[in-house]
């Protein structure tokens, strides 16, 4: 039997706080340390599923919500939020279904992200039964972002988000925003960190700023995308294939540019305009995504999988995998067996 809950109201309002409290109480037990009162952990009740939801409150009433859960039955949460809500969520593993009245519906899969449009939203999210989900959400009002935007300001940031999606926000909301491909990196870094000390809080806040900066840069890249000719865009889409082909002996950027008859500077700028990240960052993420698939699809050793995706050292592979996914390859395989 599936479970359904409902959340609404203004972000940070007393009514919404009460709704979230009732929701968490219905599905989990709550714990909070005296030394870290800004962090609350909700451990799912056995009849609901396994795992936990961790909520960290930062400056400006911004919340960092870390999901590491698996529900026994389909877990559905209906919602109706006003237009001042900001939520940026990335799926690091598993699947999350989003159905919204205006945008439509889609599944948020591994390494895809969702950005709430600047309008009221009404719909439902669903965690499919038996499917572990690991994800991270930055949630707050749009005004709550002010401490993290520096000289950019909330007005310029809002304008950047509007320029980022010509579909009125639907594509970015449903995980179809090609220019958000770079976001899983900084959000995965936040997932793997803990704000348990003043330094930890500062580090987490800096990573929030990095994620917001990527959104602003993505909007700028969209404005300059028109400077690419069609044949240049087609050539740039070959870069991931070249890097994968040569993954055991990675070429320098100049070598890749030479194969495409393009200057290194043009390649670097054009690639980031198309993909939102640098060529080698995109390649590293692709390698680790493939490694995650091989861990589940084969019985190969961790060392063999690391070599297959281009890592000469098993230690370097384990370090990179853990930094990216928040767990070791062996633990990832056990958790999905």
Secondary structure, DSSP 8 states (H G I E B T S, - for coil): --EEEEEESSTT-HHHHHHHHHHHHHHEEEE--GGGTTEEEEEE-TTTEEEEEEEEE-GGG-EEEEEEEEESS-EEEEEEE-TTEEEEEEEEES-EEEEETTTEEEEE-TT-EEE--SS-EEEEEEE-TT--EEEEEEEEEGGGGHHHHTTSHHHHHHHHHHHH-TTTTHHHHTT--GGGTTHHHHHHHHHT----SHHHHHHHHHHHHHHHHHHHHHHHHHHHGGGS-HHHHHHHTTHHHHHHHTGGG---HHHHHHHTT--HHHHHHHHHHHHSS-HHHHHHHHHHHHHHHHHHH----HHHHHHHTT-S-HHHHHHHHHHHHSS-HHHHHHHT-
